[in-house]
Each structure stands twice: as C-alpha cells, then as structure tokens.
C-alpha cells in the first residue's frame, strides 16, 4: 500500500483567514483595532514604524505582477508632463494671457514635435517579439502621465502592444493616461521605489526635454552608470538645443568635475528611427546576458 500524497499546504492561506475574519461575532475584544489581522489593518500599516514594510511592498507588488506578465525588459521614456500634443499646441498659445505666458507657450509649442518622436520610437520598440521563454522585451515604460509619457504609451497601443505606467501620488492628482495598459498601471508613494522600477528592467532609456522630475531621473541614471552601479545601456538624449541651453555639459568637463568620457554615457538623438538603429547597433556590439537585468544591482 502506498502512502497517501500529503497536501501541499498544512496552514490555511492568508486570504482564507482574511475571509473568515470578516464574519467574527461582535464583542468588545473583536471590535478592538488590536484584534484586526495585521495585514488587513490599514492604520497599522501606515504607522511610521512600518515604513520598511511599505518599501518592501512597493518594490514587490509591481515586480511580481510584471513577472507574471512576462515582462523581460523595458524601454523607458522620461520627459516633461507639459509639452503639448501637436494638435493642441496652438490652443496653448491662444490661451496665454500676457506676453510672458505667450512666449513660454510658443517655446512649448516648438517642443511639441517630441510628442510625435516619442510616439514613433515607442511604436518601433513595441514591435519586438518575445524570446524563446515567452518573455517580452523593450516593453514601453513611462511615468504614466500626460505629454511625452502619454505619447510613449500611445505609440505602444498604436501597434497593438501593452505598455507600463509608473504613476505617483502627487498633491495635484495626476491620473494615468488612457493609453497605459490597465493591468500594468502602477501607483507609487515613494519616488525612490518608482525610480528603481524604472531601471530594474530597463534595456534602453529615452530622455526628452523636461523639468525637475526629468532632471532627477536622467542625472540619477548618469550617476549609476558612471559609478558602475548600472551596466551601460543606450541612453538616448533628445533635443540638443534644449539640453545644451539648460545644462552646460562641456563646462562640467572643463571644471574637472566629470571626465571627458562621461559624456559618452548618453547619445544625442533627434529622430526616432536613428534612435532605434542606435539601440539595435548597441546590442549587436554588446549582447545582453542570458538573464536580462540591466537595472540596479541586487
């Protein structure tokens, strides 16, 4: 007689106990906050002492869901939330109420071409197939918001592909743009964890003109590559006229605070096809390792 096959689990699943806990009879003890299951007690999870646990949860949730979605690698898009779609650029200028606002609106209108460039680049990246394990590569990943971010997610949906949006809670609510795949739309509390998820699967990064947020993301990436914390990858910098106006990269070399070869970390681009060709050439010269993990080290 063979031994019976033991059950896979000897303890009930957490979701089973969570369901049972909703039907506990009322008493002074069961009505107390102390009686709640710890993982169902929101006030407890929001305590100051639980910050490390919240870090872990915010790292783990997108990681598990992207693994389940077979996201092998991503093509990340950084850029302003204020650059208008070309069809809306004239309305932005028309809505200006004084000369200063009009001048700013005209400059934003001039940058609206990057909406179309980001959209086209996302189309090219999203046309990649799956590998032999069924994992998808160069999946478009944006901050999930408007403008350049919207253009990236829109480009993916143009060719029938899914894309990722990494949104963040802000004082003035920023809803995910309508082109993000709903099951790949994530919301973050911590900027640090959001930026980590931008890079954990990144196989290429496109950086468009932007403000403080774009600067933060771009310069952190430069620092990580410069210091060897991230393996070199294609960093595509769009809008040379803008960037050389707002950042004097050559002056950093002249002042001795960076090395001349540090400027080779990124590649100037203006055109989507030229950018995609650079990415393809980069990986022909530097094949990705079998287990693609371009981003931050363990």
VENNOR-V835734 format. One record per pair of residues at least 4 apart in sequence whose C-alpha atoms are under 6 Angstrom apart, sorted by the first residue. I is the first residue (numbers start at 1). J is the second residue. D is the distance in whole Angstrom. If there is no record, write none. Layout:
[[I;J;D] [I;J;D]]
This chain:
[[26;30;6] [27;31;6] [30;35;6] [36;41;6] [45;50;6] [56;60;6] [57;61;6] [62;66;6] [66;71;5] [67;71;6] [70;135;5] [71;135;6] [71;136;5] [72;135;5] [72;136;5] [72;137;5] [73;137;5] [73;138;5] [73;201;5] [73;202;6] [73;203;6] [74;138;4] [74;139;4] [74;140;6] [74;201;5] [74;202;5] [74;203;6] [75;138;5] [75;139;6] [75;140;5] [75;141;6] [75;202;6] [75;203;6] [75;204;5] [75;205;6] [76;141;5] [76;142;6] [76;205;5] [77;142;5] [77;205;6] [77;206;5] [78;207;5] [78;214;6] [79;148;6] [79;207;6] [79;208;5] [79;209;6] [79;210;5] [79;214;6] [80;210;4] [81;146;5] [81;147;5] [82;147;6] [83;108;6] [83;112;6] [83;147;5] [84;89;5] [84;112;5] [84;147;6] [85;112;6] [85;115;6] [86;112;5] [89;109;5] [93;102;6] [93;105;5] [96;101;5] [96;102;5] [114;118;6] [115;148;5] [115;151;6] [117;272;6] [118;151;6] [118;152;6] [119;151;5] [119;152;5] [119;155;4] [121;272;5] [122;126;6] [122;152;5] [122;155;5] [122;156;6] [123;155;5] [123;156;5] [125;138;6] [126;139;6] [126;156;5] [130;134;5] [130;135;5] [130;136;5] [131;135;5] [139;163;6] [140;163;5] [141;163;6] [141;164;5] [141;165;6] [142;149;5] [142;165;5] [143;149;6] [143;165;5] [143;166;5] [143;167;5] [144;149;6] [144;165;4] [144;166;5] [144;167;5] [144;176;5] [144;177;6] [145;149;6] [145;176;5] [145;177;5] [146;150;5] [146;177;6] [150;154;6] [150;177;6] [153;163;6] [153;179;5] [153;180;6] [154;179;5] [156;161;5] [157;161;5] [162;181;6] [163;180;6] [163;181;6] [164;180;6] [164;184;5] [164;185;6] [165;180;6] [165;185;5] [166;186;5] [167;186;6] [167;187;5] [168;187;5] [168;188;5] [168;189;6] [169;189;6] [199;295;4] [200;295;4] [200;296;6] [201;293;6] [201;294;6] [201;295;6] [202;294;6] [202;295;6] [203;294;6] [204;233;6] [204;234;5] [205;235;5] [206;236;5] [207;236;6] [207;237;5] [208;238;5] [210;214;5] [214;218;6] [215;219;6] [222;226;6] [224;229;5] [224;230;5] [225;229;6] [225;230;5] [225;232;6] [230;295;6] [230;296;5] [235;266;5] [236;266;6] [236;267;5] [237;267;6] [237;268;5] [237;269;6] [238;269;5] [238;270;5] [240;244;6] [243;247;6] [244;248;6] [251;255;6] [252;257;6] [252;258;6] [253;258;5] [253;259;6] [253;260;6] [278;282;6] [282;286;6] [283;287;5]]
